[in-house]
Amino acid sequence: MKPKSNYIPPDQFQLLLDNVKVIQLKPNRKKYPSVMTHEDIRMMFKIMRYCGLRVNEACKLDAADFDLELREVNLHKTKTNRHDFATIPKEFLKDLEQYLKNKSGILFPTNRDTVYYWLMQLGRKLDIAALTTPQSETGEKTKCHIFRKSIGKDMINQGLPANIVMAKLRHKDLGTTTQYLKLNLADVKQAEENLTL
């Protein structure tokens, strides 16, 4: 599938993870403050994608928010709910468990602007359309929602029902999910490739 301005496919996401080291961690401490390492950034991106989180939700995560046995992340108050939880995919558990060993407190002490800056650096370096196309062109909030949008599209492409994708993204209704993912004819064709009739 050709990469789109609102989607990062799994292979391109892996390329992004492999190149996190190109990020300048502290180019301007006042404008883009952070005490994170490249490994922290890599894990933050993975958590945002695999758990379907918004950037602001990821920035607030505490090590104690993860229940690996239940495969849930406690997000506390979010943009849409007073108390919210996100799921952790089974395939991501081992990696996450390894990262969380001996961790306590806030995991990713940074902010939305800094993450936006990192994504822009990576987008330019790797020529990723979803990170270089201006949001004024796409008509979407792609930069800080790109991993969330991408996992939703991946789930649709794997043939999962839209109501499951809606629940993963913690939307209130299917209309919101359809609009959020900007599903179109090409997405239907991609999803049909995985169907057995």
MOTAVEN-V829108 format. One record per residue. OMEGA is omega as a letter, one per 40 degrees, with the letter a starting at -180 (NA if undefined). Layout:
BEGIN
omega=OMEGA
omega=OMEGA
END
This chain:
BEGIN
omega=i
omega=i
omega=a
omega=a
omega=i
omega=a
omega=i
omega=a
omega=a
omega=a
omega=i
omega=i
omega=i
omega=i
omega=i
omega=i
omega=a
omega=a
omega=i
omega=a
omega=i
omega=a
omega=i
omega=a
omega=a
omega=a
omega=i
omega=a
omega=a
omega=a
omega=a
omega=a
omega=i
omega=i
omega=a
omega=i
omega=i
omega=i
omega=i
omega=a
omega=i
omega=a
omega=i
omega=i
omega=i
omega=a
omega=i
omega=a
omega=a
omega=i
omega=i
omega=a
omega=i
omega=a
omega=a
omega=i
omega=a
omega=a
omega=a
omega=a
omega=i
omega=i
omega=a
omega=a
omega=a
omega=i
omega=a
omega=i
omega=i
omega=a
omega=a
omega=i
omega=i
omega=a
omega=a
omega=a
omega=i
omega=a
omega=a
omega=a
omega=i
omega=i
omega=a
omega=i
omega=i
omega=i
omega=i
omega=i
omega=a
omega=a
omega=a
omega=a
omega=a
omega=i
omega=a
omega=i
omega=i
omega=a
omega=a
omega=i
omega=i
omega=i
omega=i
omega=i
omega=a
omega=a
omega=a
omega=a
omega=i
omega=i
omega=a
omega=a
omega=i
omega=i
omega=i
omega=i
omega=i
omega=a
omega=i
omega=i
omega=a
omega=i
omega=i
omega=a
omega=a
omega=a
omega=i
omega=a
omega=a
omega=a
omega=a
omega=i
omega=a
omega=i
omega=i
omega=i
omega=a
omega=a
omega=a
omega=i
omega=a
omega=a
omega=a
omega=i
omega=a
omega=a
omega=i
omega=i
omega=a
omega=i
omega=i
omega=i
omega=i
omega=a
omega=i
omega=a
omega=i
omega=i
omega=i
omega=a
omega=a
omega=a
omega=i
omega=i
omega=i
omega=a
omega=i
omega=a
omega=i
omega=i
omega=a
omega=a
omega=a
omega=i
omega=i
omega=a
omega=i
omega=i
omega=a
omega=a
omega=a
omega=a
omega=a
omega=a
omega=i
omega=i
omega=i
omega=i
omega=i
omega=a
omega=a
omega=i
omega=a
omega=a
omega=i
omega=a
omega=NA
END
